[in-house]
Amino acid sequence: MSSAVLWTDVAPRDGLQNVSATIPTDAKMRLVRGLLDAGVPRVEATAFVSPKWVPQLADAAALLDALGDDALPRLRVLIPNSRGLELALERSVRNVLVTIGVTETFNRRNVNRSVAESLADLGGIVEVAHANGCSVDVALSVAFGCPFEGRVAPDRVSDMCARVADAGVDEVGIADTIGVATPAAVTHLCQLMSAVVPAERMSLHVHDTRGIGVANVVTAYQSGVRRFDGSVGGVGGCPFAPRSTGNVCSEDALLALTSLGATTTANLAALCDVASALERDLGQPLPGRLYRAGVWTGTPVVDDAAEKRVG
Amino acid sequence: MSSAVLWTDVAPRDGLQNVSATIPTDAKMRLVRGLLDAGVPRVEATAFVSPKWVPQLADAAALLDALGDDALPRLRVLIPNSRGLELALERSVRNVLVTIGVTETFNRRNVNRSVAESLADLGGIVEVAHANGCSVDVALSVAFGCPFEGRVAPDRVSDMCARVADAGVDEVGIADTIGVATPAAVTHLCQLMSAVVPAERMSLHVHDTRGIGVANVVTAYQSGVRRFDGSVGGVGGCPFAPRSTGNVCSEDALLALTSLGATTTANLAALCDVASALERDLGQPLPGRLYRAGVWTGTPVVDDAAEKRVG
């Protein structure tokens, strides 16, 4: 199958949504522009959600206006419901992401709907979006574990994958919302998923909460997944794990994937520059590793510190 | 082949050697004791190297004395040469690690010898050590890349692996000293290595400098490697990459390995407690992830922050 990876950088949405610091709209614009200029195929720029729940993204409309029409073809926007879709279409958004929790408790607390209601709404959202030239991706939240219901049966997730795929969505993603996925769990769920979703429409969204995010991405790639979410610099966090880090770091994960023959339009050195700029804007170091050390070119680096090196 | 992994925690040596803060000997003793109590099969406690080069480890003898004889069977000590072996044997050390740089420049700057001289010395070190009931492990530094000579030919590394194995050492390790290994490079080098070194004697030592350390460990495990080095909390750094993180995090890597069926005597929750204690002793957060989020037990965790969660 193809070695081309469709990487979506979700730093402006999932990343910034989960850091305490808020940055001005023009800094967000620089972030999104930087990611697009770095060759990232797609950027999840923001979300049309209640500012009451997510104040960090209250400037969604202003950000999209500032980015301009030329950026739209490579932007994705998260929407929780039909109302969010209306707001997105008003801004000519071409790609939206709908999240549906796999468990009743999570979905209820997340979008105040039962899973059945969310699945029922999906058909209408897809119909309206497609009629307006907007593609619809779905991310199944807490697919590897739920903070309220604990373990989640993989069959339950693959059943939802099938129902979501049948609804005609353009991408079906499994999201490790709380960072509890493992390589073994990823392999198992990807196998079940590939039986009900075309490989080219499968997606994986992982958080590096427990330090094995890149390993999970590599495992999913080896299982045939070609669409992934991550955040530049690994910016972000998790409301269910204080002090924890964010989404898997885009440039770190892409370094591992490209070593295995995966191809991407993203430039890793340019992504490192974007991470460094974001670090300055947020005023705090990011979890990512590559942007601190730099892409190794294979050429010698002389350093006096070598004198002190033993072992 | 066996699923049992022999994990060596090198935080007290490679980790502490590469952090600016120095901690008192009694804190190091608590660290080593904590690691042993957490079930880590082996701990690289310190090194008998010149305090002029590595002041952080100047208390090697005092630390070993404080740890006492009962700890010795599970401790490893780094030695740069025969003089280091003498000092280790004076303290009844049962397992030493000799590092040999794969490149002339690195080895010269590291131990002030040519590679040929280091290999020649090795025979005598093995003879004396074995005669004194002490096993000898060798780590081939900069096996994946050298800061002074750049790329390193895998054949050159496997040739050295063969010569080191022929010298009768008990473990042959390839060390990614500057954190430039990738899953593809690990797979390739492990394949070459397995042709000249018995699988049960192969070892991998990686740094998480570029965020793919755990992925590299998983890849090596899948290639048949069962011996690994890492540091609790991922403590450490790299003199060739300012601001970079340290060895691959022991508990994060073991989380990934055990999910794949690998077995270890180490207890992950206990390792997280050791990392938290080390964070307090060093007065700074460690790079590791799992110790911040905690081991996920699969049971529900109710958290009001969920109200704010969208996506």
Boltz contact constraints between the chains, C-beta under 6 A:
constraints:
  - contact:
      token1: [A, 49]
      token2: [B, 310]
      max_distance: 6.0
  - contact:
      token1: [A, 53]
      token2: [B, 308]
      max_distance: 6.0
  - contact:
      token1: [A, 53]
      token2: [B, 310]
      max_distance: 6.0
  - contact:
      token1: [A, 54]
      token2: [B, 310]
      max_distance: 6.0
  - contact:
      token1: [A, 78]
      token2: [B, 311]
      max_distance: 6.0
  - contact:
      token1: [A, 99]
      token2: [B, 311]
      max_distance: 6.0
  - contact:
      token1: [A, 109]
      token2: [B, 306]
      max_distance: 6.0
  - contact:
      token1: [A, 110]
      token2: [B, 309]
      max_distance: 6.0
  - contact:
      token1: [A, 147]
      token2: [B, 301]
      max_distance: 6.0
  - contact:
      token1: [A, 148]
      token2: [B, 300]
      max_distance: 6.0
  - contact:
      token1: [A, 149]
      token2: [B, 300]
      max_distance: 6.0
  - contact:
      token1: [A, 150]
      token2: [B, 298]
      max_distance: 6.0
  - contact:
      token1: [A, 150]
      token2: [B, 299]
      max_distance: 6.0
  - contact:
      token1: [A, 150]
      token2: [B, 300]
      max_distance: 6.0
  - contact:
      token1: [A, 151]
      token2: [B, 298]
      max_distance: 6.0
  - contact:
      token1: [A, 180]
      token2: [B, 296]
      max_distance: 6.0
  - contact:
      token1: [A, 182]
      token2: [B, 259]
      max_distance: 6.0
  - contact:
      token1: [A, 183]
      token2: [B, 256]
      max_distance: 6.0
  - contact:
      token1: [A, 183]
      token2: [B, 259]
      max_distance: 6.0
  - contact:
      token1: [A, 183]
      token2: [B, 260]
      max_distance: 6.0
  - contact:
      token1: [A, 184]
      token2: [B, 259]
      max_distance: 6.0
  - contact:
      token1: [A, 184]
      token2: [B, 260]
      max_distance: 6.0
  - contact:
      token1: [A, 209]
      token2: [B, 293]
      max_distance: 6.0
  - contact:
      token1: [A, 210]
      token2: [B, 255]
      max_distance: 6.0
  - contact:
      token1: [A, 210]
      token2: [B, 289]
      max_distance: 6.0
  - contact:
      token1: [A, 210]
      token2: [B, 290]
      max_distance: 6.0
  - contact:
      token1: [A, 210]
      token2: [B, 293]
      max_distance: 6.0
  - contact:
      token1: [A, 211]
      token2: [B, 249]
      max_distance: 6.0
  - contact:
      token1: [A, 211]
      token2: [B, 252]
      max_distance: 6.0
  - contact:
      token1: [A, 211]
      token2: [B, 289]
      max_distance: 6.0
  - contact:
      token1: [A, 211]
      token2: [B, 290]
      max_distance: 6.0
  - contact:
      token1: [A, 212]
      token2: [B, 214]
      max_distance: 6.0
  - contact:
      token1: [A, 212]
      token2: [B, 255]
      max_distance: 6.0
  - contact:
      token1: [A, 212]
      token2: [B, 256]
      max_distance: 6.0
  - contact:
      token1: [A, 214]
      token2: [B, 212]
      max_distance: 6.0
  - contact:
      token1: [A, 214]
      token2: [B, 215]
      max_distance: 6.0
  - contact:
      token1: [A, 215]
      token2: [B, 214]
      max_distance: 6.0
  - contact:
      token1: [A, 215]
      token2: [B, 215]
      max_distance: 6.0
  - contact:
      token1: [A, 215]
      token2: [B, 218]
      max_distance: 6.0
  - contact:
      token1: [A, 215]
      token2: [B, 256]
      max_distance: 6.0
  - contact:
      token1: [A, 218]
      token2: [B, 215]
      max_distance: 6.0
  - contact:
      token1: [A, 239]
      token2: [B, 305]
      max_distance: 6.0
  - contact:
      token1: [A, 239]
      token2: [B, 308]
      max_distance: 6.0
  - contact:
      token1: [A, 239]
      token2: [B, 309]
      max_distance: 6.0
  - contact:
      token1: [A, 240]
      token2: [B, 303]
      max_distance: 6.0
  - contact:
      token1: [A, 241]
      token2: [B, 293]
      max_distance: 6.0
  - contact:
      token1: [A, 243]
      token2: [B, 292]
      max_distance: 6.0
  - contact:
      token1: [A, 244]
      token2: [B, 292]
      max_distance: 6.0
  - contact:
      token1: [A, 244]
      token2: [B, 293]
      max_distance: 6.0
  - contact:
      token1: [A, 245]
      token2: [B, 289]
      max_distance: 6.0
  - contact:
      token1: [A, 249]
      token2: [B, 211]
      max_distance: 6.0
  - contact:
      token1: [A, 252]
      token2: [B, 211]
      max_distance: 6.0
  - contact:
      token1: [A, 255]
      token2: [B, 210]
      max_distance: 6.0
  - contact:
      token1: [A, 255]
      token2: [B, 212]
      max_distance: 6.0
  - contact:
      token1: [A, 256]
      token2: [B, 183]
      max_distance: 6.0
  - contact:
      token1: [A, 256]
      token2: [B, 212]
      max_distance: 6.0
  - contact:
      token1: [A, 256]
      token2: [B, 215]
      max_distance: 6.0
  - contact:
      token1: [A, 259]
      token2: [B, 182]
      max_distance: 6.0
  - contact:
      token1: [A, 259]
      token2: [B, 183]
      max_distance: 6.0
  - contact:
      token1: [A, 259]
      token2: [B, 184]
      max_distance: 6.0
  - contact:
      token1: [A, 260]
      token2: [B, 183]
      max_distance: 6.0
  - contact:
      token1: [A, 260]
      token2: [B, 184]
      max_distance: 6.0
  - contact:
      token1: [A, 289]
      token2: [B, 210]
      max_distance: 6.0
  - contact:
      token1: [A, 289]
      token2: [B, 211]
      max_distance: 6.0
  - contact:
      token1: [A, 289]
      token2: [B, 245]
      max_distance: 6.0
  - contact:
      token1: [A, 290]
      token2: [B, 210]
      max_distance: 6.0
  - contact:
      token1: [A, 290]
      token2: [B, 211]
      max_distance: 6.0
  - contact:
      token1: [A, 292]
      token2: [B, 243]
      max_distance: 6.0
  - contact:
      token1: [A, 292]
      token2: [B, 244]
      max_distance: 6.0
  - contact:
      token1: [A, 293]
      token2: [B, 209]
      max_distance: 6.0
  - contact:
      token1: [A, 293]
      token2: [B, 210]
      max_distance: 6.0
  - contact:
      token1: [A, 293]
      token2: [B, 241]
      max_distance: 6.0
  - contact:
      token1: [A, 293]
      token2: [B, 244]
      max_distance: 6.0
  - contact:
      token1: [A, 296]
      token2: [B, 180]
      max_distance: 6.0
  - contact:
      token1: [A, 298]
      token2: [B, 150]
      max_distance: 6.0
  - contact:
      token1: [A, 298]
      token2: [B, 151]
      max_distance: 6.0
  - contact:
      token1: [A, 299]
      token2: [B, 150]
      max_distance: 6.0
  - contact:
      token1: [A, 300]
      token2: [B, 148]
      max_distance: 6.0
  - contact:
      token1: [A, 300]
      token2: [B, 149]
      max_distance: 6.0
  - contact:
      token1: [A, 300]
      token2: [B, 150]
      max_distance: 6.0
  - contact:
      token1: [A, 301]
      token2: [B, 147]
      max_distance: 6.0
  - contact:
      token1: [A, 303]
      token2: [B, 240]
      max_distance: 6.0
  - contact:
      token1: [A, 305]
      token2: [B, 239]
      max_distance: 6.0
  - contact:
      token1: [A, 306]
      token2: [B, 109]
      max_distance: 6.0
  - contact:
      token1: [A, 308]
      token2: [B, 53]
      max_distance: 6.0
  - contact:
      token1: [A, 308]
      token2: [B, 239]
      max_distance: 6.0
  - contact:
      token1: [A, 309]
      token2: [B, 110]
      max_distance: 6.0
  - contact:
      token1: [A, 309]
      token2: [B, 239]
      max_distance: 6.0
  - contact:
      token1: [A, 310]
      token2: [B, 49]
      max_distance: 6.0
  - contact:
      token1: [A, 310]
      token2: [B, 53]
      max_distance: 6.0
  - contact:
      token1: [A, 310]
      token2: [B, 54]
      max_distance: 6.0
  - contact:
      token1: [A, 311]
      token2: [B, 78]
      max_distance: 6.0
  - contact:
      token1: [A, 311]
      token2: [B, 99]
      max_distance: 6.0
